[in-house]
Every structure is written in structure tokens, then in C-alpha cells.
């Protein structure tokens, strides 16, 4: 018969407490939330207003680079979707051609 040590019991209780804390924290965060509560733009505007013009330019350049990176990701996703569609189409044509070969009469045409 296996008996549990006090360290195992403590670890189990702490794991349960941590799990309930995580789930209750997420629940309390989302239960009475508006979509605008998760919008970081007002806080970013306030932070930029506090700092000087060189930092504002750096933030603007960083933002523009992030926008360009997002557009590049969107183009990559579009190219992958198009390649997948073409691959599916080519696979369908290949399957149809193989089925035609399999269903052809083996005795020849009279």
C-alpha cells in the first residue's frame, strides 16, 4: 500500500490552488468586459504623449514596420492558400485520369 508524503499532499493542494486562481482570474477578466477594455491604443497614445519627439518618431517607424510585416504575412497566407487550391485541383485531375485508365476496357475497341 502506497502512502503519500506531506510534500506530495502540499504539491497537490498548491497545484489545485494555482489552477483555480488561473481560471478564476480569466473568468473575472472576461465576465464583465467590453471590447474596448482590450483595446491598447488609448494607453499607447497616453504613453507616446508623455515622451519626446524622437521617441514618437521611433514608435511611428516601428508601427509602420509592423504594418508592413502584417501585409507580408497576409500575402504569404494568400500565396499558400492559392498553392493549396492548385495542388488540390491538380490532384483531382490526376485522380480522374487514373480512374479513366482503370475503367478502360481491356479487350480493346471493336
C-alpha positions in Angstrom: 0.0 0.0 0.0 1.4 3.4 -1.0 1.1 6.3 1.4 1.5 9.8 0.2 4.1 12.1 1.8 3.2 15.5 3.2 5.3 17.0 0.4 3.1 15.3 -2.2 -0.1 16.5 -0.5 1.3 20.0 -0.3 2.2 19.9 -4.0 -1.2 18.6 -5.0 -3.0 21.3 -2.9 -0.8 24.1 -4.3 -1.4 22.8 -7.9 -5.2 23.0 -7.2 -4.9 26.4 -5.8 -2.9 27.7 -8.7 -5.3 26.1 -11.2 -8.3 27.7 -9.5 -6.5 31.0 -9.4 -5.8 31.0 -13.1 -9.3 30.1 -14.1 -11.0 32.5 -11.7 -8.7 35.3 -12.9 -9.6 34.6 -16.5 -13.3 34.4 -15.6 -13.2 37.7 -13.7 -11.3 39.4 -16.5 -13.8 38.4 -19.2 -17.1 38.2 -17.3 -17.9 41.9 -17.3 -15.6 43.1 -20.0 -16.3 45.3 -23.0 -14.4 45.0 -26.3 -13.0 48.5 -25.7 -11.4 47.2 -22.4 -8.9 45.1 -24.5 -8.0 48.0 -26.9 -4.4 49.0 -26.2 -4.5 52.2 -28.4 -5.6 54.7 -25.7 -2.8 53.6 -23.4 -0.2 53.7 -26.2 -1.4 57.3 -27.1 -1.0 58.4 -23.5 2.4 56.8 -23.2 3.6 58.5 -26.5 2.2 61.9 -25.4 4.5 61.7 -22.3 7.7 61.0 -24.2 9.6 63.4 -26.6 9.5 63.7 -30.4 12.5 61.3 -31.1 10.7 58.5 -29.3 7.5 59.4 -31.2 9.3 59.0 -34.5 10.8 55.7 -33.4 7.4 54.4 -32.4 5.9 55.6 -35.7 8.6 53.8 -37.6 8.2 50.7 -35.6 4.5 50.8 -36.1 4.9 51.2 -39.9 7.3 48.2 -40.0 4.8 46.2 -38.0 2.1 47.1 -40.6 4.5 46.1 -43.4 5.2 42.8 -41.7 1.5 42.1 -41.3 0.9 42.8 -45.0 3.8 40.4 -45.9 2.2 37.7 -43.7 -1.2 38.2 -45.4 0.5 37.9 -48.8 2.2 34.7 -47.7 -1.0 33.3 -46.4 -2.7 34.1 -49.7 0.0 32.5 -51.7 -0.2 29.3 -49.6 -3.9 29.2 -50.0 -3.6 29.6 -53.7 -0.9 26.9 -53.9 -3.1 24.5 -51.9 -6.0 25.2 -54.3 -3.9 24.5 -57.3 -2.5 21.3 -55.7 -6.0 20.1 -54.9 -7.1 20.8 -58.5 -4.0 19.0 -59.9 -4.6 16.0 -57.6 -8.3 15.9 -58.8 -7.2 15.9 -62.4 -4.6 13.2 -61.7 -7.1 11.0 -59.9 -9.6 11.4 -62.7 -7.0 10.4 -65.3 -6.0 7.4 -63.3 -9.6 6.3 -62.9 -10.1 6.7 -66.7 -7.2 4.4 -67.2 -8.5 1.8 -64.7 -12.0 1.8 -66.2 -11.0 1.5 -69.9 -12.0 -1.8 -71.5 -9.1 -4.3 -71.5 -10.1 -6.1 -74.7 -9.6 -3.2 -77.0 -12.1 -1.2 -79.1 -14.0 -3.0 -81.9 
